[in-house]
Amino acid sequence: MEKIRCPWASNNEWHKIYHDTEWGVPLHDDTKLFEFLILDAFQAGLSWVTILKKRDHFRKAFDNFDTNAIANYSEDKIQKLIQDSGIIRNQMKIRAAVSNAQAFLRLQKEFGSFDNYIWQFTNHQTIINHWLDHTNIPTSTKESDAMSKSLKKNGFKFVGTTICYAFMQAAGMINDHTVNCFRYNEVQKNEQ
């Protein structure tokens, strides 16, 4: 019998794997949080499956999302990334990844971890929604508005409220699996 998934995850294998293994699982690892934030920024204006298909190459191109390495990228490295067909070759997004790594390191130092900083927007716990129909799921909330405003104030780019909400969903800060989805209860048990 086929598992019931969130409707967005049923249309291709890339979505299914991501949905079934990562999306919505509470995440507290700083490197993974940075990866999700950067990938959500690169996704702006594109389909998520485009990012999933390029994800392994993104990891290789961006030093496995090592913020210390990215924060120190030279202009030569940036130009190489702009020419790299394995990633999204958007110069503004590539440059934003570098400045976001620098801002990330500042917040990490100030708060002890980026995890401590970012989870404050949901009071350090997952917001558990109870959606019967995926069409009711919002694209932003007061929490994503607050996160976006704070990130921008701290020097981040490509962190509008919609990107922040998508990040919160991906990182398990919000459980937006529909209640009939087999992952709805599972992600609440899978603290990482």
Rosetta blueprint (number, residue, H / E / L):
1 M L
2 E L
3 K L
4 I L
5 R L
6 C L
7 P H
8 W H
9 A H
10 S L
11 N L
12 N L
13 E H
14 W H
15 H H
16 K H
17 I H
18 Y H
19 H H
20 D H
21 T H
22 E L
23 W L
24 G L
25 V L
26 P L
27 L L
28 H L
29 D L
30 D H
31 T H
32 K H
33 L H
34 F H
35 E H
36 F H
37 L H
38 I H
39 L H
40 D H
41 A H
42 F H
43 Q H
44 A L
45 G L
46 L L
47 S L
48 W H
49 V H
50 T H
51 I H
52 L H
53 K H
54 K H
55 R H
56 D H
57 H H
58 F H
59 R H
60 K H
61 A H
62 F L
63 D H
64 N H
65 F H
66 D L
67 T H
68 N H
69 A H
70 I H
71 A H
72 N L
73 Y L
74 S L
75 E H
76 D H
77 K H
78 I H
79 Q H
80 K H
81 L H
82 I H
83 Q L
84 D L
85 S L
86 G L
87 I L
88 I L
89 R L
90 N L
91 Q H
92 M H
93 K H
94 I H
95 R H
96 A H
97 A H
98 V H
99 S H
100 N H
101 A H
102 Q H
103 A H
104 F H
105 L H
106 R H
107 L H
108 Q H
109 K H
110 E H
111 F H
112 G L
113 S L
114 F H
115 D H
116 N H
117 Y H
118 I H
119 W H
120 Q H
121 F H
122 T H
123 N L
124 H L
125 Q L
126 T L
127 I E
128 I E
129 N L
130 H L
131 W L
132 L L
133 D L
134 H H
135 T H
136 N H
137 I L
138 P L
139 T L
140 S L
141 T L
142 K H
143 E H
144 S H
145 D H
146 A H
147 M H
148 S H
149 K H
150 S H
151 L H
152 K H
153 K H
154 N L
155 G L
156 F L
157 K L
158 F L
159 V L
160 G L
161 T H
162 T H
163 I H
164 C H
165 Y H
166 A H
167 F H
168 M H
169 Q H
170 A H
171 A L
172 G L
173 M L
174 I E
175 N E
176 D L
177 H L
178 T L
179 V L
180 N L
181 C L
182 F L
183 R H
184 Y H
185 N H
186 E H
187 V H
188 Q H
189 K H
190 N L
191 E L
192 Q L
